Amino acid sequence: MTGTARPQEGPPGQGGIRPRTALPIVNTAGPPAPRSLPLRTRPPRSRKLRIALVRHHDLCLNTRQINAVQRRAGVLPHLGLGYIHTALKKAGFGNVVQIDTPAMGLDGEGLRRLLADYRPDLVGVTTTTPGLPGAIEACRAAKSTGARVILGGPHTEVYDRENLYHDCVDYVGVGEGVTIMPSLAEALEHGDEPQGIPGLVSRTYDGGAAPMVNLEDVGWPEREGLPMDRFFSIMAPRPFATMISSRGCPFKCSFCFKQAVDRRSMYRTPEDVVGEMAHLKDRWGVKEIMFYDDVFTLHRGRVFEICELLRDKGVNVRWEAPTRVDLVPEKLLQAMSGAGCVRLRFGIEHGDPDILRRMRKESDLEKIENAVTTAHRAGIKGFGYFIVGWLRESREQYRRTVDLACRLPLDYASFYTATPLPGTPLHEECVADGAIPGDYWDSFVRGHFQRRIGYLVKDAEARAREAYRSFFLRPRMVRPLLAHMAATGQWRNTTSGLLSLARSDSNTVRDF
């Protein structure tokens, strides 16, 4: 199951992870020509197989975010499952439902009852590695109904066959769920044992990894049937939606998850992007769109075209996007601001030059300050991502990060604790340093969910809470926070989050 999010797991590395063959890196100078998908182009016959696509609660003690923020940050639609749903519809499978338990407020038993009522033949469950406990709970619920179960998502590009340790998992999807799922469904529809499907792994077959596809060839992600009114973000007014306009990131930050598909840059055309934005506004009344590209401004010419089309077509909708501090020239920022961009999410990460270098960020304090200040002048709010508790981070280095966050004209900030996710360079460095056990994630994947991976400095969690308090609970933030709550309607979540920060909620108690 494909999915895009801020760093999760990365390619195979330390800790007994069996490497896969990576796709070659392609540096494209511009949007590639459309490529055909191995999906049906003629109207297919109607198929009777019943399919459920599930995103379950993370149930995750390895979160990089403190509880006071995580519980109130929001529930965002899962784009990967939406694209798979679209691909299944194109292949003629009309009996497909998406089940998003965080949005629907379902626990494991509620999910089991819902699946028992629906009686699916095939259930696809998506997960990241830290979120695996919740995914396995979902797989068990699905298996109890007699369905075949496939586990996919970013996690399975790091661990594939290891997931078959759980008897509730029949198949593992590695790579593009938009091609794996229709092929698997067709085999099951005909009563065949699935074989020869790229990206499908079972106890008797290994199909490698399904190759990357162009999302524009798949079509827009299916949203009908989703509880759109239940999704929310503390950053946006309701109703809101998420989108992805491009794939791939050529940069190599040491903490960052990289799927094989992330190593190539692939772009949707400006016409297709703006068309989906207009559809979201017209069909769902969406007030704000959150882009979840890896780097939205990687191809600047395309962004200029998107901005021009938004203005020409009169698509009046707020939007925000992630980017890097070295990819936002002033003219581009002005064009984005004039086309409805209200916020940019910058991966700043740290305020100490030495740790920035160790993170492989390829940025410096001058670039950071210039980018955020220029965006602010253009009328675009700044959201800064920061990581505290880095390996061997001194108290002075930590303070430089907090000082930088408070010095910049940022309206929002997020402070994560450094977490060495499997296969990342950070994980390898931490194992070599003796900071974490090399077999932790192997054991975790096999079901030992009781123990959080160790923080890299003893007071990492306390540093994150302190950073949040230093940033948000200062007089300068009163006006922007009030303006934010008035613009988004997020009064309750924002105020309760601030109160929790003031009370210094702990993140040491497991919530499952």
FENPE-V579928 format. One line per field, one symbol per residue. ss: DSSP state (H for helix, E for strand, - for the rest). phi: phi as a letter, one per 40 degrees, with the letter a starting at -180 (. if undefined). burial: + if it has 9 or more other ideal C-beta (glycine too) atoms within 8 Angstrom, else -. Layout:
BEGIN
ss: ???
phi: ???
burial: ???
END
This chain:
BEGIN
ss: -------------------------E--------------------E---EEEEE-----------HHHHHHHEE---HHHHHHHHHHHH--E--EEEEEHHHH---HHHHHHHHHHH---EEEEE-----HHHHHHHHHHHH----EEEEE-HHHH---HHHHH-----EEE-E-HHHHHHHHHHHHH----------EE----E---E----HHHH---------HHH-EE------EEEE--EE------------HHHHE-EE--HHHHHHHHHHHHHHH---EEEE--------HHHHHHHHHHHHH-----EEEEEE------HHHHHHHHH--EEEEEEEEE---HHHHHH------HHHHHHHHHHHHH---EEEEEEEE------HHHHHHHHHHHHH----EEEEEE-------HHHHHHHHH------HHHHHH--------------HHHHHHHHHHHHH----HHHHHHHHHHHH--HHHHHHHHHHHHH---------
phi: .cabacdbcbcdacggcccbcccccbcccadccdbcbcbcbcdcccbcdcbbbbbbdcfbcbccbcddcdcbchbbdccdccccdccccccgcccbbbbbccccgbcccccdccccccfccbbbbbabccccdcccdccccccccgccbbbahddcccbbcdccdcccbcbbbbhcccbcccccccccdcgcccagcdgcbbcbabcgbcccbccccchcccbcgccdcccabccbcccbababbabhaccbdccccbcdcccbcbbccdcccccccccccccbgccabbcbccacccbcdccdcccccdcccgccacaaacabccbbcdccccccccbhcbabccccgabbdccdcccgcfbaccccccccccccccgbcbbbcbbbgcdgcccccdccccccdccccccaabbcccbcccgcdccccccccgcbccbdcdcccchcccbcccccbcbdcccccccdcccccbdccdcccccccccbgccccccccccccccgdcbcccba
burial: ++++--+++++-+++-+--+--+----+---+----+-+----+--+-+++++++++++++++-++++++-+-+--+++++++++++++++++-++++++++++---+-+++-+++-++++++++++++++++++++++++++++-++++++++++++++++++-+-++-+++++++++++++++++++----+--++++++--+-+++++++++-++--+++--+-+-++++++++-+++++++++++++-++++++++++++++++-+-+++-++++++--+-+++++++++++++++-++++++++++---+-+++++++++-++---++++++-++++++++++++++--++-++++-+---++++++++++-+-++++++++++++-+---++-+++++++-+-++++++++++++++++++++++---++---+++-++-------+-+++--++-+++++++++++---+--++--++--+-+--++++++-++---+-------
END
